[in-house]
């Protein structure tokens, strides 16, 4: 029995800064980083809300005019034990 996630189901970590809000939105999204970039670019070009869905099925909607920045990356694997640095 394996507890590791398969490489194909790797989610992207997304952080969105919203103007005039001190904290950022951080969530994991099942879309590829390229698809997320495309969705952000389209929302900014059309001045329409950016809509993404996290891995739990929650929908995140941010008005394009309020987006400060979007950071897209891979979530880090949690390490357990004394040797984990």
Backbone as JSON, one array per atom type, in Angstrom:
{
  "sequence": "XXXXXXXXXXXXXXXXXXXXXXXXXXXXXXXXXXXXXXXXXXXXXXXXXXXXXXXXXXXXXXXXXXXXXXXXXXXXXXXXXXXXX",
  "N": [[0.85, -1.18, 0.0], [0.72, 2.08, -0.96], [1.39, 5.43, 0.0], [2.13, 7.65, -1.33], [1.53, 10.39, -3.54], [0.54, 10.14, -6.93], [2.54, 11.06, -9.73], [1.14, 12.2, -11.85], [-1.08, 13.41, -10.76], [-0.37, 15.78, -9.59], [-0.86, 18.8, -7.98], [-1.02, 22.34, -8.58], [0.37, 24.99, -6.73], [-1.15, 27.98, -5.86], [-0.92, 31.43, -5.37], [-2.52, 34.41, -4.71], [-2.41, 37.84, -4.7], [-4.49, 40.34, -3.51], [-5.57, 43.57, -4.22], [-5.42, 46.12, -1.75], [-5.85, 44.38, 0.36], [-4.44, 42.79, 3.11], [-3.62, 40.13, 3.43], [-2.91, 37.18, 1.43], [-4.5, 35.09, -1.04], [-4.2, 31.67, -0.88], [-3.96, 28.54, -2.32], [-4.37, 25.14, -3.52], [-4.49, 24.03, -6.83], [-5.92, 21.99, -9.34], [-5.36, 22.42, -12.0], [-2.91, 22.76, -14.61], [0.18, 24.64, -14.39], [0.49, 26.14, -16.78], [-2.15, 26.3, -17.74], [-3.3, 27.78, -15.7], [-1.89, 30.19, -15.94], [-2.86, 30.94, -18.45], [-5.59, 31.35, -17.86], [-5.4, 33.51, -16.06], [-4.21, 35.48, -17.71], [-6.24, 35.75, -19.62], [-8.37, 36.7, -18.04], [-7.31, 39.17, -17.23], [-6.97, 40.43, -19.72], [-9.61, 40.6, -20.68], [-10.75, 42.02, -18.66], [-12.33, 40.65, -16.84], [-13.69, 38.65, -14.14], [-11.33, 36.54, -12.46], [-11.57, 33.15, -12.24], [-11.04, 30.31, -10.45], [-10.76, 26.87, -9.43], [-10.27, 25.14, -6.43], [-8.51, 22.22, -5.07], [-10.37, 20.98, -3.49], [-12.77, 21.54, -4.56], [-13.82, 24.05, -4.15], [-14.76, 27.24, -5.35], [-12.87, 29.99, -6.41], [-13.09, 33.37, -6.84], [-11.87, 36.28, -8.23], [-11.92, 39.71, -8.82], [-10.62, 41.06, -11.84], [-9.5, 43.62, -11.86], [-8.6, 43.92, -9.29], [-6.47, 42.26, -8.84], [-3.3, 41.86, -7.58], [-0.87, 40.36, -7.83], [-0.06, 37.13, -9.19], [1.12, 34.11, -8.1], [2.53, 31.14, -9.14], [3.26, 27.81, -8.5], [4.84, 24.69, -7.56], [3.57, 22.62, -5.01], [5.39, 22.04, -1.98], [6.73, 18.98, -0.87], [5.82, 17.55, 2.16], [8.05, 16.8, 4.71], [8.97, 14.31, 7.02], [10.4, 13.61, 10.16], [13.66, 13.47, 11.81], [15.78, 13.99, 10.11], [14.78, 15.6, 8.14], [15.1, 18.47, 6.34]],
  "CA": [[0.0, 0.0, 0.0], [1.54, 3.28, -1.09], [0.71, 6.66, 0.4], [2.62, 8.75, -2.16], [0.68, 10.83, -4.63], [1.11, 9.85, -8.24], [3.1, 12.24, -10.38], [0.16, 12.77, -12.75], [-2.12, 14.14, -10.05], [0.28, 16.85, -8.85], [-1.58, 20.06, -8.04], [-0.2, 23.55, -8.57], [0.12, 25.91, -5.63], [-1.47, 29.3, -6.4], [-1.05, 32.52, -4.39], [-3.02, 35.6, -5.38], [-2.48, 39.05, -3.87], [-5.63, 41.16, -3.87], [-5.3, 44.96, -3.87], [-5.98, 46.66, -0.51], [-6.05, 43.3, 1.33], [-3.1, 42.5, 3.62], [-3.25, 38.72, 3.25], [-3.09, 36.68, 0.07], [-5.23, 33.85, -1.2], [-3.29, 30.57, -1.19], [-4.69, 27.29, -2.45], [-3.87, 24.21, -4.52], [-5.4, 23.92, -7.97], [-5.6, 20.82, -10.16], [-4.94, 22.83, -13.33], [-1.47, 22.88, -14.82], [0.62, 26.04, -14.33], [0.23, 26.79, -18.07], [-3.59, 26.6, -17.8], [-3.56, 28.86, -14.75], [-1.39, 31.4, -16.59], [-3.79, 31.29, -19.52], [-6.81, 31.88, -17.23], [-5.07, 34.83, -15.52], [-4.03, 36.38, -18.85], [-7.55, 35.99, -20.23], [-9.14, 37.56, -17.13], [-6.75, 40.52, -17.28], [-7.23, 40.99, -21.05], [-11.05, 40.88, -20.8], [-11.19, 42.71, -17.44], [-13.38, 39.82, -16.26], [-13.2, 37.99, -12.93], [-10.53, 35.31, -12.51], [-12.28, 32.09, -11.53], [-10.29, 29.06, -10.36], [-11.33, 25.92, -8.48], [-9.22, 24.47, -5.67], [-8.57, 20.76, -5.11], [-11.53, 20.52, -2.73], [-13.98, 21.89, -5.29], [-14.26, 25.42, -3.85], [-14.49, 28.18, -6.43], [-12.27, 31.24, -5.99], [-13.36, 34.39, -7.85], [-11.2, 37.55, -7.91], [-12.06, 40.68, -9.92], [-9.35, 41.29, -12.53], [-8.97, 44.94, -11.49], [-8.09, 43.86, -7.91], [-5.35, 41.33, -8.77], [-1.98, 42.47, -7.4], [0.01, 39.42, -8.53], [-0.4, 35.71, -9.09], [2.31, 33.26, -8.03], [2.18, 29.76, -9.45], [4.39, 26.92, -8.24], [4.52, 23.33, -7.15], [3.6, 22.49, -3.55], [6.52, 21.27, -1.47], [6.36, 17.75, -0.19], [6.1, 17.61, 3.6], [8.98, 15.78, 5.15], [8.76, 13.91, 8.4], [11.56, 12.98, 10.77], [14.74, 14.34, 12.28], [16.67, 14.32, 9.01], [14.1, 16.45, 7.18], [15.51, 19.88, 6.38]],
  "C": [[0.89, 1.23, 0.0], [0.74, 4.51, -0.7], [1.19, 7.86, -0.41], [1.62, 9.09, -3.23], [1.34, 10.46, -5.94], [1.55, 11.15, -8.89], [2.07, 12.93, -11.27], [-0.88, 13.62, -12.05], [-1.55, 15.29, -9.23], [-0.48, 18.16, -9.05], [-0.59, 21.22, -8.03], [-0.6, 24.4, -7.38], [-0.06, 27.31, -6.21], [-1.58, 30.28, -5.24], [-1.44, 33.76, -5.15], [-3.07, 36.74, -4.37], [-3.64, 39.9, -4.4], [-5.36, 42.58, -3.36], [-6.08, 45.38, -2.63], [-6.36, 45.59, 0.52], [-4.65, 42.87, 1.79], [-2.68, 41.04, 3.45], [-3.5, 38.3, 1.81], [-3.93, 35.41, 0.09], [-4.23, 32.77, -1.58], [-4.08, 29.27, -1.21], [-4.01, 26.42, -3.5], [-4.93, 24.02, -5.59], [-4.97, 22.74, -8.83], [-5.18, 21.17, -11.58], [-3.43, 22.88, -13.42], [-1.08, 24.36, -14.7], [0.35, 26.81, -15.64], [-1.25, 27.18, -18.19], [-3.95, 27.73, -16.85], [-3.08, 30.19, -15.34], [-2.33, 31.88, -17.67], [-5.07, 31.91, -18.95], [-6.57, 33.28, -16.67], [-4.93, 35.84, -16.65], [-5.37, 36.73, -19.5], [-8.4, 36.92, -19.36], [-8.63, 39.0, -17.18], [-7.05, 41.19, -18.62], [-8.69, 41.42, -21.2], [-11.59, 41.74, -19.68], [-12.4, 41.99, -16.84], [-12.83, 39.13, -15.03], [-12.38, 36.74, -13.24], [-11.24, 34.28, -11.65], [-11.45, 30.81, -11.62], [-10.95, 28.17, -9.31], [-10.19, 25.21, -7.76], [-9.44, 22.96, -5.68], [-9.74, 20.18, -4.33], [-12.85, 20.88, -3.4], [-14.52, 23.27, -4.98], [-13.87, 26.35, -4.99], [-13.97, 29.49, -5.87], [-12.46, 32.23, -7.13], [-12.74, 35.7, -7.38], [-11.42, 38.5, -9.08], [-10.7, 41.0, -10.52], [-8.71, 42.61, -12.1], [-8.33, 44.93, -10.1], [-6.89, 42.93, -7.77], [-4.05, 42.11, -8.66], [-0.93, 41.65, -8.12], [-0.51, 38.02, -8.33], [0.9, 34.93, -9.12], [1.87, 31.82, -8.22], [3.41, 28.89, -9.23], [3.9, 25.53, -7.9], [4.55, 23.26, -5.63], [4.8, 21.66, -3.11], [6.01, 20.06, -0.72], [6.73, 17.88, 1.28], [7.0, 16.47, 3.99], [8.79, 15.54, 6.63], [10.04, 13.28, 8.93], [12.64, 13.97, 11.14], [15.67, 14.77, 11.16], [16.06, 15.25, 7.98], [14.53, 17.9, 7.37], [14.89, 20.66, 5.28]]
}
